[in-house]
């Protein structure tokens, strides 16, 4: 019996080590969209977090000011259209009017954390928005398939809504 328990404990430890090693590698999902407006115009809407729920279909509620070190509060839209997960990311980078980033920790950082990167680049036709999410932690390998199928759709939906909002409001 002791031998069986030792084998089970050994297997569990091996699985945890593998998850930790695989989860320690940062994974990224990246989307891009062209918006026919200046980076400054896109920036003014994108960084007005308190108004995200007026144009962003994946957010029910959002608040905060995106400055380095500040905490934002974001409630995602659930599958039923009501309140979904709520999280409080910390803004880690803010470079007006070209990029800002945040990092959120769910449970504990070694278990699951995600980051968000917004990058604006001036183009001949306006602005290229890069909207990316990064994931790290032991649980990422277990959920990667679901993340990799759902997150790109959510990012693309947000990108399209931002494009529509910016382009229909020329001021």
TORKELUM-272490 format. One record per residue (C-alpha): x, y negated, z; residue number from 0; residue in one letter. Coordinates in nm, 4 decimals. Each point is the difference from the previous one (the first is absolute). Example, Ala and Ser with C-alpha at 12.3 -4.5 7.8 and 13.67 -1.06 7.14 Angstrom:
BEGIN
NODE      east     north        up  pos  code
NODE    1.2300    0.4500    0.7800    0     A
NODE    0.1370   -0.3440   -0.0660    1     S
REM end
This chain:
BEGIN
NODE      east     north        up  pos  code
NODE    0.0000    0.0000    0.0000    0     X
NODE    0.2845   -0.2400    0.0866    1     X
NODE    0.1576    0.0742   -0.3372    2     X
NODE   -0.3259   -0.0828   -0.1828    3     X
NODE   -0.0382   -0.3280    0.1898    4     X
NODE    0.3626   -0.0882   -0.0799    5     X
NODE   -0.0590    0.0694   -0.3701    6     X
NODE   -0.3159   -0.2140   -0.0016    7     X
NODE    0.1790   -0.2870    0.1753    8     X
NODE    0.2897    0.0294   -0.2453    9     X
NODE   -0.2388   -0.0110   -0.2993   10     X
NODE   -0.1802   -0.3029    0.1418   11     X
NODE    0.3318   -0.1784    0.0539   12     X
NODE    0.1123    0.0793   -0.3554   13     X
NODE   -0.3289   -0.1328   -0.1406   14     X
NODE    0.0288   -0.3189    0.2088   15     X
NODE    0.3585   -0.0548   -0.1145   16     X
NODE   -0.0999    0.0475   -0.3637   17     X
NODE   -0.2910   -0.2443    0.0391   18     X
NODE    0.2269   -0.2507    0.1715   19     X
NODE    0.2638    0.0261   -0.2749   20     X
NODE   -0.2524   -0.0221   -0.2841   21     X
NODE   -0.2004   -0.2717    0.1734   22     X
NODE    0.3087   -0.2080    0.0663   23     X
NODE    0.0320   -0.0712   -0.3723   24     X
NODE   -0.1917   -0.3121   -0.1019   25     X
NODE   -0.2662    0.0636   -0.2648   26     X
NODE   -0.1510   -0.2761   -0.2111   27     X
NODE   -0.3104   -0.0503   -0.2110   28     X
NODE    0.0263   -0.3026   -0.2304   29     X
NODE   -0.2514   -0.1750   -0.2251   30     X
NODE    0.0294   -0.3082   -0.2211   31     X
NODE   -0.2394   -0.2362   -0.1746   32     X
NODE    0.0350   -0.3104   -0.2179   33     X
NODE   -0.2004   -0.3019    0.1145   34     X
NODE   -0.0553   -0.3023   -0.2253   35     X
NODE    0.0847   -0.2616    0.2612   36     X
NODE    0.3086   -0.1500    0.1603   37     X
NODE    0.1728    0.1831    0.2856   38     X
NODE   -0.0964   -0.2908    0.2274   39     X
NODE   -0.3712    0.0462   -0.0787   40     X
NODE    0.0181    0.3770    0.0562   41     X
NODE    0.2015   -0.0584    0.3185   42     X
NODE   -0.2588   -0.2411    0.1428   43     X
NODE   -0.2746    0.2622   -0.0216   44     X
NODE    0.2135    0.3032    0.0873   45     X
NODE    0.1433   -0.1532    0.3179   46     X
NODE   -0.3335   -0.1329    0.1279   47     X
NODE   -0.0546    0.3165    0.2036   48     X
NODE   -0.3066   -0.1399    0.1777   49     X
NODE   -0.1870   -0.0078   -0.3342   50     X
NODE    0.0955    0.3474   -0.1217   51     X
NODE   -0.3448    0.1386    0.0759   52     X
NODE   -0.1549   -0.2474   -0.2491   53     X
NODE    0.1829    0.1464   -0.3008   54     X
NODE    0.1807    0.3191    0.1058   55     X
NODE   -0.2276    0.3058   -0.0397   56     X
NODE    0.2158    0.2261    0.2193   57     X
NODE   -0.0075   -0.2287    0.3061   58     X
NODE   -0.2985   -0.0649    0.2285   59     X
NODE    0.1792   -0.2466    0.2299   60     X
NODE    0.3447   -0.1571    0.0082   61     X
NODE    0.1575   -0.2723    0.2093   62     X
NODE    0.3357   -0.1508    0.0760   63     X
NODE    0.2643   -0.2222   -0.1497   64     X
NODE    0.2731    0.1685   -0.2032   65     X
NODE    0.3162   -0.1378    0.1572   66     X
NODE    0.3003    0.2070    0.1057   67     X
NODE   -0.0696    0.1614    0.3351   68     X
NODE   -0.3752   -0.0627   -0.0030   69     X
NODE   -0.2553    0.2748    0.0387   70     X
NODE   -0.2895    0.0386   -0.2431   71     X
NODE   -0.3241    0.1836    0.0739   72     X
NODE   -0.1504    0.1949   -0.2882   73     X
NODE   -0.3095    0.2195   -0.0065   74     X
NODE   -0.0199    0.2146   -0.3103   75     X
NODE   -0.3281    0.0848   -0.1699   76     X
NODE   -0.1056    0.3551    0.0788   77     X
NODE   -0.1301    0.2455   -0.2565   78     X
NODE   -0.3566   -0.0845    0.1067   79     X
NODE    0.0648   -0.3720   -0.0607   80     X
NODE    0.0098   -0.0766    0.3714   81     X
NODE    0.2957   -0.0580    0.2299   82     X
NODE    0.2821    0.2433   -0.0587   83     X
NODE    0.3429    0.0183    0.1615   84     X
NODE    0.1224   -0.3118    0.1795   85     X
NODE    0.3680   -0.0774    0.0364   86     X
NODE    0.2283   -0.2849    0.1048   87     X
NODE    0.3051   -0.0292   -0.2237   88     X
NODE    0.2941   -0.2225    0.0880   89     X
NODE    0.1228   -0.2382   -0.2723   90     X
NODE    0.3671    0.0818   -0.0646   91     X
NODE    0.0788   -0.2265   -0.2957   92     X
NODE   -0.1546   -0.3182   -0.1409   93     X
NODE    0.1572   -0.1795   -0.2972   94     X
NODE   -0.2349   -0.2628   -0.1391   95     X
NODE   -0.1224    0.0256   -0.2789   96     X
NODE    0.1611    0.3259   -0.1074   97     X
NODE   -0.0436    0.2796    0.2565   98     X
NODE   -0.1150    0.1137    0.3377   99     X
NODE    0.0120    0.3324    0.1798  100     X
NODE   -0.1421    0.1633    0.3076  101     X
NODE    0.0501    0.3181    0.1985  102     X
NODE   -0.2619    0.1899    0.1983  103     X
NODE    0.0586    0.2832    0.2436  104     X
NODE   -0.2695    0.2604    0.0505  105     X
NODE    0.0403    0.2132    0.3143  106     X
NODE    0.3801   -0.0381    0.0172  107     X
NODE    0.2555   -0.0974   -0.2624  108     X
NODE    0.1537    0.3456   -0.0283  109     X
NODE   -0.3495    0.1473   -0.0572  110     X
NODE   -0.1398   -0.2422   -0.2631  111     X
NODE    0.0697   -0.3540   -0.1086  112     X
NODE   -0.0838   -0.1890   -0.3121  113     X
NODE    0.1143   -0.3200   -0.1577  114     X
NODE   -0.1513   -0.2317   -0.2563  115     X
NODE    0.1910   -0.2014   -0.2576  116     X
NODE   -0.1485   -0.2818   -0.2060  117     X
NODE    0.2309   -0.1470   -0.2635  118     X
NODE   -0.0837   -0.2758   -0.2500  119     X
NODE    0.2078   -0.0620   -0.3129  120     X
NODE   -0.0536   -0.2820   -0.2484  121     X
NODE   -0.0616    0.1287   -0.3537  122     X
NODE   -0.0709   -0.1661   -0.3348  123     X
NODE   -0.3720    0.0649    0.0478  124     X
NODE   -0.0182   -0.0825    0.3725  125     X
NODE    0.0934    0.2318    0.2859  126     X
NODE    0.0862    0.3650    0.0457  127     X
NODE   -0.1225    0.1288    0.3358  128     X
NODE    0.1717    0.3065    0.1411  129     X
NODE   -0.2067    0.1526    0.2789  130     X
NODE    0.1697    0.2947    0.1723  131     X
NODE   -0.0395    0.2124    0.3108  132     X
NODE    0.2786    0.1923    0.1684  133     X
NODE   -0.0421    0.2956    0.2330  134     X
NODE    0.2322    0.1608    0.2512  135     X
NODE   -0.0312    0.2512    0.2840  136     X
NODE   -0.0528    0.3658    0.0843  137     X
NODE   -0.3639    0.0003   -0.1109  138     X
NODE    0.0684   -0.1460   -0.3462  139     X
NODE    0.0918    0.3343   -0.1639  140     X
NODE   -0.3247    0.1489    0.1314  141     X
NODE   -0.2144   -0.2823   -0.1415  142     X
NODE    0.2064   -0.0959   -0.3062  143     X
NODE   -0.2286    0.1676   -0.2537  144     X
NODE   -0.3038   -0.1894    0.1305  145     X
NODE    0.1928   -0.3272    0.0321  146     X
NODE    0.1412    0.0357   -0.3509  147     X
NODE   -0.3465    0.0514   -0.1491  148     X
NODE   -0.1975   -0.2623    0.1994  149     X
NODE    0.2413   -0.2874    0.0634  150     X
NODE    0.0722   -0.0871   -0.3671  151     X
NODE   -0.3748   -0.0330   -0.0609  152     X
NODE   -0.0422   -0.2281    0.3025  153     X
NODE    0.2960   -0.2171   -0.1004  154     X
NODE   -0.1273   -0.0251   -0.3584  155     X
NODE   -0.3468   -0.0952    0.1262  156     X
NODE    0.1501   -0.2757    0.2152  157     X
NODE    0.2214   -0.1172   -0.2883  158     X
NODE   -0.2985   -0.0245   -0.2366  159     X
NODE   -0.2082   -0.1908    0.2530  160     X
NODE    0.2862   -0.2451    0.0644  161     X
NODE    0.0458   -0.0493   -0.3764  162     X
NODE   -0.3734   -0.0672   -0.0482  163     X
NODE   -0.0111   -0.2412    0.2952  164     X
NODE    0.3074   -0.1958   -0.1101  165     X
NODE   -0.0911   -0.0164   -0.3696  166     X
NODE   -0.3595   -0.1131    0.0528  167     X
NODE    0.1078   -0.2778    0.2409  168     X
NODE    0.2462   -0.2103   -0.2042  169     X
NODE    0.0469   -0.2699    0.2705  170     X
REM end
